[in-house]
Amino acid sequence: MRSGEERNAIAPLPLAALRLDTDTVTALAQVGLKHVADVLDRPRAPLAARFGAAFVRRIDQALGIEDEPITPRLPVPAALAEQRFPEPIAHQRDVLGTIERLAARLAHVLEQRGEGARLLQVALFRADGKVFRVEAGTGAPLREPRRIARLFADRLDVIGDEVDPGFGFDVVRLCALVTERSDPQQTGLATPDHDAELAHLIDRLGARFGLRRVMRQVPQDTHIPEFAVAAVAAASLPSPLRGGSTAVAQRQRSGWGSELLLTTASSSHDSPFPTRPIRLFAPPEPVDATAELPDGPPAQFTWRRMRHIVVRAEGPERIATQWWRDEQGRALMRDYFRVESQEGVRVWLFHEWPADPDLPLRWCVHGVFA
């Protein structure tokens, strides 16, 4: 329903749709008023005098003339811990110390369930009745008290003066709104747990900037260089802390209009040199190249107004579009070469095979190795 069309929308409805009590609906029916349209244009004063002010208020609320405050029901948290104080606390260090103690109690409950928190909320009840709710998400199931307290320390630093203690807080409540299965993981005895440190770093950055803004580069199941890596939300990827491995991470929508399978598996090759350049150009930069053979490496190329003589070349590596993604009938087929010039410039060149064999080959530089 568009704004301003409330009147036409509610006019044909029966008066019971205004949430009136049964006695009022019966009294209105006795005088011939059965639909909302029957009372919309009538004077408000006689209606209020005969049927009560609540009836007129319901009409104005349905038309949007009068606001109707509601009290939403909050979801029941998966686990919570609460601390009450005989004297309110106001210092941030006291609040954070209380959060850490509550997190220890919460961790005991979550550990018994084999779960970890993915979304935490601290409710600060001020002495005058005002309640501040601060939430912090995590990139992996979490139940370590110190790290939970550190997350909310970062979160309160970002919020700043929005959480005004006033005369102090007399109740602090820590809730785990969302939990996830968290099985014990075996780690090295002498080596640091890099996965745990990375997860904690993601959580802290997410507490300051928002988890949706923390991205990770993840390989995709495609050979096309432009789409071989995707930036996805770090908190949405599985990790060893969440029972993940080098298996499938998830499916994401790509610019091709189809789903791409994201994995955390790393690829390996026999050559000691990198098969992909350190830096890719978007889009690839066109060059003028001369090759001895149509399908061979270039003997020389001109790139950014500089002429380069090729002294070493490796290739070709043919990359073609998957047949199931050829949505517009344009099949991409490129031959890539790793070449090195006399000056030591190492680039990743390709020529694209045109659909018309009479057209010349198009050469481009797609990236540089150093």
C-alpha positions in Angstrom: 0.0 0.0 0.0 1.4 3.4 -1.0 1.5 6.4 1.3 -1.8 8.3 1.2 -3.9 5.3 0.1 -4.8 4.2 3.7 -8.3 5.7 3.4 -9.2 3.7 0.2 -7.7 0.6 1.6 -9.6 0.4 4.9 -12.9 1.8 3.7 -14.5 -1.5 2.6 -13.4 -3.3 5.7 -15.9 -4.2 8.5 -15.7 -2.1 11.7 -14.3 -5.1 13.6 -11.1 -4.6 11.6 -10.5 -1.5 13.8 -9.9 -3.9 16.8 -13.0 -2.7 18.6 -14.6 -4.6 21.4 -17.7 -6.7 20.7 -20.1 -4.4 22.5 -19.0 -1.4 20.4 -19.3 -3.3 17.1 -22.8 -4.5 18.2 -23.9 -0.9 19.1 -22.6 0.5 15.8 -24.5 -2.2 13.9 -27.8 -1.4 15.6 -27.6 2.2 14.1 -26.6 0.9 10.6 -22.9 1.4 10.8 -21.2 -1.8 9.7 -18.2 -0.8 7.5 -15.3 1.6 8.0 -16.6 3.8 5.1 -19.7 4.5 7.1 -17.9 6.4 9.8 -14.9 8.0 8.1 -16.7 11.2 7.0 -18.9 11.5 10.1 -18.1 14.2 12.8 -15.7 12.9 15.4 -17.4 14.6 18.4 -20.8 12.8 18.2 -19.1 9.5 17.7 -16.8 10.0 20.7 -19.8 11.1 22.9 -21.9 8.0 22.0 -19.3 5.2 21.4 -16.3 6.4 23.4 -13.0 8.2 22.7 -11.3 4.8 22.1 -13.4 4.3 18.9 -12.4 7.6 17.4 -8.7 6.9 18.3 -8.9 3.6 16.4 -10.1 5.4 13.3 -7.2 8.0 13.5 -4.7 5.2 14.1 -5.9 3.3 11.1 -5.6 6.4 8.9 -2.1 7.2 10.2 -3.2 10.5 11.8 -2.3 9.3 15.3 0.7 7.3 16.3 0.3 4.0 18.0 3.4 3.0 20.1 4.1 -0.7 20.3 6.3 -2.7 22.6 8.0 -5.4 20.6 8.8 -8.8 22.1 12.5 -9.4 22.1 13.8 -12.8 21.1 14.7 -15.1 23.9 18.5 -15.4 24.1 20.1 -18.8 23.8 22.0 -18.2 27.1 22.4 -15.3 29.4 24.1 -14.2 32.6 23.1 -11.2 34.8 24.7 -9.2 37.6 22.7 -6.8 39.9 24.4 -4.2 42.0 23.2 -2.7 45.3 25.1 0.5 44.3 25.1 1.5 40.6 28.5 1.4 38.7 29.5 4.1 36.2 33.1 3.6 35.2 33.8 1.8 32.0 36.5 -0.4 33.6 33.9 -1.7 36.1 31.4 -2.4 33.3 34.1 -4.3 31.3 35.2 -6.2 34.4 31.5 -7.2 35.0 31.2 -8.3 31.4 34.3 -10.5 31.7 32.9 -12.2 34.8 29.5 -12.7 33.2 31.3 -14.1 30.1 33.0 -16.7 32.3 29.6 -17.8 33.6 28.2 -17.8 30.1 31.2 -19.8 28.8 30.5 -22.6 31.4 26.9 -23.0 30.0 28.0 -22.9 26.4 30.8 -25.4 27.0 28.4 -27.8 28.5 26.3 -27.5 25.4 29.3 -27.7 23.0 28.4 -24.3 21.5 30.0 -20.9 21.0 28.4 -17.5 20.7 28.1 -15.9 17.3 26.1 -12.8 18.3 26.5 -11.3 21.8 24.5 -8.5 23.5 25.2 -6.5 26.6 22.2 -4.8 28.2 23.1 -2.0 30.5 20.2 -1.0 32.8 20.6 2.6 34.0 19.4 3.6 37.5 16.7 5.9 35.9 15.2 3.0 33.9 16.9 3.7 30.5 18.4 0.6 28.9 21.4 0.5 26.5 21.8 -2.6 24.3 25.2 -3.1 22.7 25.7 -6.0 20.2 28.9 -7.6 18.9 29.1 -10.3 16.3 31.9 -12.9 15.9 33.5 -14.6 12.9 33.7 -17.9 14.7 32.0 -19.5 17.8 33.5 -17.7 20.8 33.3 -18.4 24.5 36.6 -17.0 25.9 35.8 -14.4 28.6 38.8 -12.2 27.9 38.1 -12.0 24.2 34.4 -11.3 24.8 35.3 -8.4 27.1 37.8 -7.1 24.6 35.2 -7.1 21.9 32.9 -5.0 24.0 35.7 -2.7 25.0 36.3 -2.0 21.2 32.5 -1.6 20.7 32.1 0.9 23.6 35.1 2.9 22.3 33.3 3.3 18.9 30.0 4.1 20.5 31.5 6.7 22.8 29.1 9.1 24.5 26.0 7.4 23.2 26.1 5.1 26.2 25.8 7.7 29.0 26.0 6.1 32.4 24.2 9.0 34.1 23.8 8.0 37.8 25.2 4.5 37.0 24.1 1.1 35.9 22.5 -1.2 38.5 22.0 -4.2 36.2 24.4 -5.6 33.6 23.1 -8.5 31.4 25.2 -10.5 28.9 23.2 -12.6 26.4 24.3 -15.0 23.6 21.6 -14.2 21.0 23.0 -16.6 18.4 25.1 -19.7 19.1 26.8 -22.3 16.9 28.2 -25.7 17.3 31.8 -25.5 18.5 33.7 -28.8 18.9 37.1 -28.9 20.6 40.0 -28.5 18.2 43.4 -30.1 18.5 46.3 -27.6 18.2 50.0 -27.7 18.4 51.6 -27.8 21.8 54.5 -25.4 21.0 53.2 -23.5 18.0 50.8 -20.6 18.2 47.2 -21.0 17.1 47.1 -18.7 14.1 43.5 -19.6 13.3 42.4 -18.4 16.7 44.4 -15.2 16.4 43.0 -14.5 12.9 39.4 -15.1 14.2 40.0 -12.8 17.1 41.4 -10.1 14.7 38.4 -10.4 12.5 36.1 -10.1 15.5 37.9 -6.9 16.8 37.8 -5.3 13.3 34.2 -6.2 13.1 33.4 -4.7 16.4 34.9 -1.4 15.3 33.8 -1.3 11.6 31.1 -3.9 11.3 31.5 -7.5 10.3 30.1 -6.9 6.9 33.0 -4.5 6.1 35.7 -7.0 7.0 36.4 -8.9 3.8 38.7 -11.8 2.9 40.0 -12.9 -0.6 38.8 -16.4 -1.2 39.7 -18.6 -4.3 36.8 -19.5 -6.5 36.3 -22.7 -8.5 37.0 -21.1 -11.9 40.1 -20.8 -14.2 39.1 -17.3 -15.5 41.6 -14.9 -13.9 39.1 -12.0 -13.4 36.9 -14.2 -11.3 39.5 -16.5 -9.7 39.3 -14.6 -6.4 36.3 -13.1 -4.6 36.0 -10.7 -1.7 33.5 -12.1 0.7 32.6 -11.3 4.3 35.2 -12.8 6.6 32.6 -13.8 9.2 30.7 -15.9 6.6 33.5 -18.3 5.9 34.1 -21.5 7.8 37.4 -21.9 9.6 39.1 -24.7 11.6 37.5 -23.1 14.7 34.1 -23.8 13.2 34.7 -27.3 12.0 35.7 -26.1 8.5 38.6 -27.4 6.4 39.7 -27.1 2.9 36.2 -28.1 1.8 33.4 -26.0 0.4 32.9 -22.6 2.1 29.7 -21.5 0.5 28.0 -20.4 -2.7 27.9 -16.8 -3.7 26.3 -14.9 -6.5 28.7 -13.7 -9.1 28.6 -11.1 -11.8 27.9 -13.8 -14.3 24.4 -14.2 -12.8 25.2 -17.7 -11.6 26.4 -19.2 -8.4 30.2 -19.7 -7.9 31.5 -22.3 -5.5 33.9 -20.7 -3.0 36.6 -22.9 -1.4 39.4 -22.4 1.0 41.6 -25.0 -0.7 45.0 -23.9 -2.0 46.3 -24.9 -5.4 49.8 -26.1 -6.0 51.9 -26.7 -9.2 55.2 -28.2 -10.1 56.9 -25.1 -11.3 59.0 -23.2 -8.7 57.8 -19.9 -10.2 54.3 -18.4 -9.6 51.7 -19.3 -12.3 49.8 -16.1 -11.5 51.1 -12.6 -11.3 51.3 -10.6 -8.1 49.1 -7.9 -9.6 46.3 -8.2 -12.1 45.1 -5.3 -14.2 41.3 -4.6 -14.4 40.7 -4.5 -17.2 43.7 -6.0 -19.1 45.8 -3.4 -20.9 46.1 -3.7 -24.7 49.6 -3.9 -26.2 51.1 -4.1 -29.7 52.8 -7.5 -30.0 54.6 -9.3 -32.8 54.9 -13.1 -32.7 56.8 -15.4 -35.1 54.0 -18.0 -35.0 50.2 -17.3 -34.7 49.9 -19.4 -31.6 53.4 -18.8 -30.3 54.8 -16.3 -27.7 55.5 -12.7 -28.7 59.0 -11.8 -29.9 58.5 -8.2 -28.9 55.6 -6.0 -27.5 55.0 -2.3 -27.0 53.4 -1.5 -23.6 52.8 2.0 -22.2 54.8 3.5 -25.0 57.9 1.3 -24.3 59.2 -1.4 -26.6 60.2 -4.6 -24.9 62.2 -7.4 -26.5 61.2 -10.9 -25.1 64.2 -13.0 -24.0 62.3 -15.7 -22.2 58.8 -17.0 -22.6 56.7 -19.9 -21.2 53.4 -21.0 -22.5 50.8 -21.1 -23.9 48.3 -21.8 -21.1 44.8 -21.9 -22.7 41.9 -20.6 -20.6 38.4 -20.8 -21.9 34.9 -20.0 -20.6 33.0 -22.9 -19.1 30.4 -24.1 -21.5 27.6 -23.8 -18.9 28.4 -20.1 -18.3 28.3 -19.0 -21.9 25.1 -17.1 -21.4 25.4 -14.6 -24.2 26.9 -16.9 -26.8 30.4 -15.3 -26.5 33.0 -18.0 -25.7 36.1 -16.6 -24.1 39.4 -18.3 -25.2 42.8 -16.9 -24.4 46.4 -18.2 -24.7 48.5 -16.9 -21.8 52.3 -16.5 -21.8 54.7 -15.7 -19.0 57.4 -13.6 -20.7 60.5 -11.7 -19.5 62.0 -8.8 -21.4 65.7 -7.7 -21.7 65.1 -5.1 -19.0 63.9 -7.8 -16.6 60.2 -7.0 -16.8 58.1 -10.1 -16.2 54.5 -9.9 -17.3 51.5 -12.1 -18.0 50.5 -11.7 -21.7 47.6 -13.2 -23.5 46.1 -13.1 -27.0 42.4 -13.6 -27.4 41.2 -15.8 -30.2 38.5 -13.9 -32.1 35.3 -15.6 -33.2 36.1 -14.6 -36.8 39.3 -16.3 -37.9 40.0 -13.4 -40.4 40.3 -10.9 -37.6 43.8 -10.2 -36.1 44.7 -11.5 -32.6 44.3 -9.1 -29.7 47.2 -8.9 -27.3 46.9 -7.7 -23.7 48.9 -7.5 -20.5 46.9 -9.0 -17.7 49.4 -8.7 -14.9 53.0 -8.2 -13.7 55.0 -10.7 -11.6 57.4 -8.2 -10.0 
